[in-house]
Amino acid sequence: MITELVVPLLASLALAFLAESMTEYVFAWAFDLAAEKWPLVKAIEPLRYVALMVGICLAFAYQLDLLLVAFPTMPPSVAWIGIFLTGMAIGRGANYVHDMWSRYLKPEQPSA
């Protein structure tokens, strides 16, 4: 049972780390150059939206749904909504996914 909970969490953390770091590595230089020419680019922060799209794509590629893992008895009526929300969390970055899991989705531990 614990494996069913830990594997999706570790996968989402790994994907969040990859999404965040690879988005920075691949796209940051272009947005930095654009921000020098157009100050509005810095205010919009387009890198955040690129990371969000990368996270959503990765969640769909791996069919990763943290909400379904956390609440298996409450499947959504629209199957892809949990994957989409998981992708948004992945796009926010590894720290955000960890905070969300530990604060809201972590299953209750039986008291000894």
Secondary structure by P-SEA (a helix, b strand, c coil): cccccaaaaaaaaaaaaaaaaaaaaccaaaaaaaaaaccccccccaaaaaaaaaaaaaaaaacccccccccccccccccaaaaaaaaaaaaacaaaaaaaaacccccccccc
